[in-house]
Structures are given as C-alpha cells and as structure tokens.
Amino acid sequence: MVNLCAVQMTSSPDVEANFAWLEEELSASVGLENALVVLPECFAFFGASDKAMLEQAEAFAEGPIQQRMAELARKYQCYLVGGTIPIKTANPDKFAATSLLYSPTGERLADYQKIHLFDVAVVDNTGSYEESKHTEAGNQIVTVDTEIGRIGMAVCYDVRFPGLFSAMGDIDILVLPAAFTRATGKAHWHTLLRARAIESQCFVVGANQCGTHANDRKTYGHSLVYSPWGDLLVERPDEPGLAIAECDLRERDTLKQRMPLAQHNRFRSHIVE
Ligand SMILES: O=C(O)CNC(=O)[C@H](CS)NC(=O)CCC(=O)C(=O)O
C-alpha cells in the first residue's frame, strides 16, 4: 500500500508564508512516510505579475529553494513532487515551469518542464491567459521508476493532451500539479483527470491551487486522487489542506489482465519506446 497525497494551497507571492503553511500542514499530518506528496503548480510563489515571476525565477534557479524542497522530502520521509517553481532559462524574458521530484532521502530524482502552455481566452474574471509570453515550453516526456512505482510527470494544462500520456507508456501513478482556473475547472477538471486514470489504468493525483489569489485569479481546487478504474478515492473541494488516499498499486495488475488496453491499443506507433 502507498499513501497518495494531493496538497491543495492558496499560494501567494510570499514565499516564506507559503512554506510556513506547508510546514504546518505536513507536520500536522500522519501517514506521510514513504507517501507520494504532490504540491500544486506555483506552490511557492503565485498570484503575482509575470514580471515578478521572472524575478523570482532568478532566485529559484539557485540552491536555497531546491534545498528546502529536498529538506521537506527528507524530514517527512516522503516522495515529494514540488509542484512547479519558475526557473530561469537562457532567455532572460522566459522561465521554465519546472516540476521537481525528490526521494525520501532528499535526492532529486527528476525534473519535468511543462510542455503545453496555457494561451487561452477563458470566460472568467481574468479574461485571457498567455502563458507562453514568459514561460518556455518543455519538450521532454518524463517518467521515473521509484520504489513506490513508475511516476509519470505532467502539469496542469498538459492534462488536456492524451498523446502525452499514451507516449508515457505504462505508468503506475500520474502526478498533476495544477493551477486550474475556476471556470475551466468547473467544466472539465474531474472529467479530464478521471479520463487519464481510466485510459492509462493508473492512479492520478491532481494537486490544485484553490481560492482567490493576490492578483484576483480564482482557481478551482478540488484536489483529488482517482483509482485506475476511475473511482474518486479522495477529494478536497474548496479549502487548502491535504487529500490523502491509501492505494494498492497491485490493483493495476488485476485490471490490466482483465482489460489489457495497452495490448489492444492499435495506435502503439505513437508510444515513444
Ligand atoms: O502563469 C502562472 O502564474 C502559473 N501558471 C498557471 O497558472 C497556468 C498558466 S496561466 N495555468 C494553467 O495552465 C491553467 C490550465 C487550465 O485551467 C485548463 O487547462 O483549463
């Protein structure tokens, strides 16, 4: 059994306050040892201008914040998906939305750069988004073999592109740090994440931002864990906090024997070996 934990936050542009909230929540929780703990997109710094994100990306490229994330993983003896943090790139006008995976010993196992960027006109209080203006898209598909299973890494808007998940091949757990908008989340969050669980026959951990943020952005919350069959194992609708589900990854073996989707898939040529 493994505990899959989605952390739901209302992150702000105050890095120290975000980490203080996180420490308080994790220290008050049980069952984190050898759990997979997934933080939301922009967990450490959110709700500010793109310019402020760029400035923060400079600071985040150095050691301190990554050492703090490694320390959290070590302290709570958990696998930690550090949501995303903005990390500077060679282009001074762009940062990379980077998701970092740490082991319980604090070793950095992987980093994934968000591939699909949210350049979308959304009918909500913030009108339209142009993530590509200051974010550099990644182009590497990342799956990581760990003692708790094979983890597929994606971020937020990525969840809308099924080709990414068929290209990942067989994964046990899909992690999705997110800052889904309230408007699109209400319309699509559950359907998209449940579809990924059913199609990939894997557990899905969606860790979303929630509430109203400093720049008046409204995010959807509803952080959750879906089983490979598409059962909703745990959900945290509106408040910051942890959503934890105890999962048996062996469930996948039985399901894949009964319903061998990977073997039946007529589009295997799309899978990057
Ligand atoms: O830019 C930042 O400050 C941090 N990044 C985000 O908030 C990103 C880009 S604006 N949000 C999403 O991708 C929402 C996707 C979504 O809501 C959907 O696919 O429906």
The ligand as a Gaussian input file, in Angstrom:
#p B3LYP/6-31G(d) Opt

LIG

0 1
 O        1.167000      31.538000     -15.077000
 C        1.128000      31.333000     -13.839000
 O        1.047000      32.211000     -12.968000
 C        1.192000      29.894000     -13.391000
 N        0.662000      29.049000     -14.392000
 C       -0.681000      28.920000     -14.489000
 O       -1.487000      29.378000     -13.723000
 C       -1.114000      28.161000     -15.675000
 C       -0.927000      29.009000     -16.880000
 S       -1.795000      30.503000     -16.775000
 N       -2.479000      27.757000     -15.564000
 C       -2.958000      26.821000     -16.367000
 O       -2.244000      26.201000     -17.164000
 C       -4.444000      26.553000     -16.227000
 C       -4.913000      25.449000     -17.137000
 C       -6.389000      25.335000     -17.026000
 O       -7.033000      25.936000     -16.175000
 C       -7.091000      24.485000     -18.007000
 O       -6.428000      23.707000     -18.752000
 O       -8.348000      24.585000     -18.036000

